[in-house]
């Protein structure tokens, strides 16, 4: 999680002008403490009036992939701004199962209506969805077929070889000291040919220590780890204005 909560909606929060509490560095935290930190900032984000307006678009058919919608930030990140490649990706996931790991307060796959099945793994799902129902009148994890309120590093046997479309895991793995198990689980859930869309900070400055775990100072070594797990990297990127060492890629499980 970045300074507010990061994950799928970091840029959206900036666009909305959301002001969130500042964290103070306390050193490394236990996983449960990190989740408490994340929940605190998730609730603050969702309490902003702009959040309700922003997510309301997911009720509008014009924002469905089947109607031609392409989120420009998603396309810019994982496809280098190439709409043709993004269209090919959505053709690939049509009629297949997709998984979002660590979406936190909503999943971008909600608008991927071409997929046959949409699954999420989110350790805060129960708390976040309960808050959404109590304060927004509904669960905002719309169009999700299965939700696991479970740490992503916890192995879920029934998902093995169950994801033949794509896995989205954005700004998630550095919230657990057991991040290698998250990647290992993801590889087991995917079938050959499925696409991995991944982005994460690899190192964090002192003011980001609450709720974060450093991964590596060597992006090349991180890439090799993914390749060892059976992934073929098709595209790599970094956030252009990031002050932290980060890494993103689009990859295919071989």
Phi, psi and omega in degrees: 000135175281198191299330176262294174202337172074235181044220191291337192245020180301309182294324179297320178299319178296319180295327180281347182073032182290128175260120183239158181301144177275143178267155176245136183295130179232009184086185182291141182247159170292161184302314181298322178293321178298321179291324176297319177299315182294318179298318179305314183282332175296316179296321178296319179296314183291339180281349179287133183300332179293335181296315180299318180295320183295314183283346180296339181293340180287353173269353184265121182302337181292344180262017176268143179301323181297339178261013174095003181290135174224116177293122187294330179287321177297314180295320180296318183291302192266351181228013177061026180081007183271106181295330180294316178296321178296320179296321178295323178297314181290331171297321181296318184275354180300126179077010183241179180262134177237153182229133174247121182256116178078045180287336177075279185249346173193164180242131174301337180291352177302330181263001178275063186290350178285340179289147179282330183210135180238124183238146172230150169239115183215113183299336181260013186304312183299313182292316183292314181293326177296318178296318181298317180293318182290326188249340180239357176080005182195159171279125184270003171276067187286148175063021177265130184275324179220136178230127177253113177273077190212147173301138183293338179281350177277123184292135180244097188304323184291350178268354182302127180055031182255355183246104183255001180258285183198156171238127175254123177221099187239121178055053184234312196292338182278011176261009179220137175292346180258036184302329178299329179289330176298312180296319180298317179298316180303315180299325179287329181286335186273153172257157178306134181098344177290152186256135174256127175245110189228138169212143178196151166289142178260327178228154183227141174286168184306324183289354179252013186290330179297119175078010181233155176226129176294142182258304180192159173259012185230094180301328180294320177295323178295319177298317180299324178298315178298319179295322177297328179281358175105011182265138171259118183282124180259332184203138179234152179203164170229159176289124188297330184249016182285141175266001181246158174287122182223171181206136175222154179201162165244127186219162179238134176283124182271000000 
